[in-house]
Amino acid sequence: MLFFAPKCVVCGEAASVEKVRCARCDIEMVGDFRLPRLALLSVESAKIAEQFLLCDGSIKKLCGRLGLSYPTVRKRVTAMIKELRTTSPSSSPSRPS
């Protein structure tokens, strides 16, 4: 399974999720699925967000987990928060009627 970044690999514009399939029962659901804001983060920011949550929201623990200095981790967390604030679920494209 690949980590999904909802951007077109050709032009970089926002991509939409239109089909979801259950691997167990092989049922498919087709539609215009809106993604939560966390799913709209860049791959790097999503990884930081995931690790931050797994570290109980502690930057100090995150520093230890990543093996990076506090200022470096703080800068990455700040960038992730800024990206999250500027991303909204309504920014994913809607299908033309």
C-alpha positions, 0 to 999 in steps of 0.5 A: 500500500502506498501513502496517498498524497491527494495531488496529481502526479503530473500537474500537482493540482489537488486530486479527488478520491472517487472510488473506495474498495474493501479488500475483504469483500471486494465491494466498491463505493463510487462517489465524490469523497471529501477528505479530512484536513489531515489527509490533505497534508503533504507527505512530510507534514502527515508523517510529522503529524502522525509521529507527534500524535504517537508522542502524546503531543510532546515535542520533546518526545518527538525530538527523541523519536526523530533524533533531531534537535528541538529547534528543528522539530519545532520548525517542522511542527510549526510548518505542519500546523501552518499547512493544516490551517491553510488547508480546508476540506472544501479545497478538494476539487468537486466533480463538474455537474 
